[in-house]
Amino acid sequence: MNKLLTAALGVAGVSLSLQANALNILLTNDDGCRAPGIGFVYQALVGAGHQVTLVGPLNDSSGIGAASVVNPGQAVAVTELAPGKFCVGPPEGYTPPAGKTSAIGTPVDAVNVGLGLLLKDNPPDLVVSGTNFGDNVGPLTQMSGTVNAAVRAMFKGVPAVAVSTAIDMELFMRDRQAGYLKTLNAMDDTANFAVKVIDKASATGAQAKRQCEQSKDKAKPFCELNVLGLPGTTGLNINYPAREASEVTGVSYAPIGDWGTVNFVPQRGADGIVRVNLVSPPTPTAAQQQADAYQLWSGNAVITVIDGNMTALPALQEKAKLMLEGLKP
């Protein structure tokens, strides 16, 4: 066999491998359907051979958490930017009713439209949310539209991955433009890293399923793994530092903690107006240094396992039952 034919077969083998592990992915975010971060991830996913449908909020919805449309019959505008790329937002000319704050076209709305309408007849294997401009670690995860879009997908039975690119907060506070550019410049590396994580996880999950099919014991734990090789609809929260790829220290697998470099605190000024300001973080404890925010601040790319299940562990449920035994309405 000559070298040219050998090389051709090698390339064909790689192509077939990519196609075999190619996923049908719904891509969303909270920075908006036209934001640079979602564009980087779209390009990286498509470049890796995945089928991607982009459905994002029309406007920047940063920090909106899990907000969504709650009024039955509320019109939602779905605009197609290009084949397979959609924006979800309020209808033209919409103004919220007097005295009411309305959320229309949020990240959760985008996921609902994507799963319940646009991909209803072709359900995705995975939902990817991001990459967000700014990290979503520690206390920020609760308010994050990026993370809550992923959690919404998991509630609906689809595993998901949230992806965020950190902000160098010290630089940002000194020079906002320089801080902005540093995060922007790290977004392509974030996207490439996220795709590596997804591809390796999905390959591991596929291998586990093949082992299950070949096994006589169909009750083995790996028989119940999702496309990421994790149980049920469990997913991942990926945070990448605002650094060049060569400057990233390593990869940390860390839980969500209660410490972070981004701390919003309401303060009353001398003029009597209450403003929400950024304040410096306290010195982290030893335990906090093992969690996601500190590991990210230290220069690591951080991977955290998350799920959409708000129910406590069965043992804790039983403990609450015993504590409250005899309670009547």
Secondary structure, DSSP 8 states (H G I E B T S, - for coil): --HHHHHHHHHHHHHHHHHHT--EEEEE-SS-TT-HHHHHHHHHHHHTT-EEEEEEESS--TT-TT----STT---EEEEEETTEEEEE--TT----TT-----S-HHHHHHHIIIIITTTS--SEEEEEEEES---TTHHHH-HHHHHHHHHHHTT--EEEEEE---HHHHHH-HHHHHHHHHHHHHHHHHHHHHHHHHHHHHHHHHHHHHHH-S-TTSGGGGB-TTSSBTT-EEEEEE-SS-GGG--EEEE----S--S-EEEEEE-TTS-EEEEEE------TTGGGSHHHHHHTTEEEEEEE-S-----HHHHHHHHHHTTT---
